Amino acid sequence: MIKPTPNPPKNKPGTMFLIAPDIDIETLLAHACESLASASVMASDFAGFLQGSQRNTLLGIAQVIMLGELAVNRALDNLDPQD
């Protein structure tokens, strides 16, 4: 019989990749937007190599990425309205 661990170890986030705590929101959103745009292009390009349901699934993922990019862009616009 296996006994449960009384105090399971807690997962600690790794410190290899950290975002500097003093970076402003606009910079974080700009980087997020660029990352999402890149992911969208990569997913769409890769979908060209697939067929059938796999292609449809990847195109759906690309659409979700694009919607995230649109949301981040709107947040950026709200921070710095274009007059």
C-alpha angles and dihedrals in degrees: 000000000000115000117215116244108256094217111020113206113263118236110246118201113247118252097209093096114035132162112229108253093225097060112118124239095248092057092047091050092047091053091045090051092050091048092050091047090052092047090050092053092046093050093047093047092048091048087064089068094053134074138206122352094354090058091047091049093051092046088052090052089049089053092052089050090050091051089052089051091051091051092050090048090052090050089051090049090052091052094050111019114209106234 
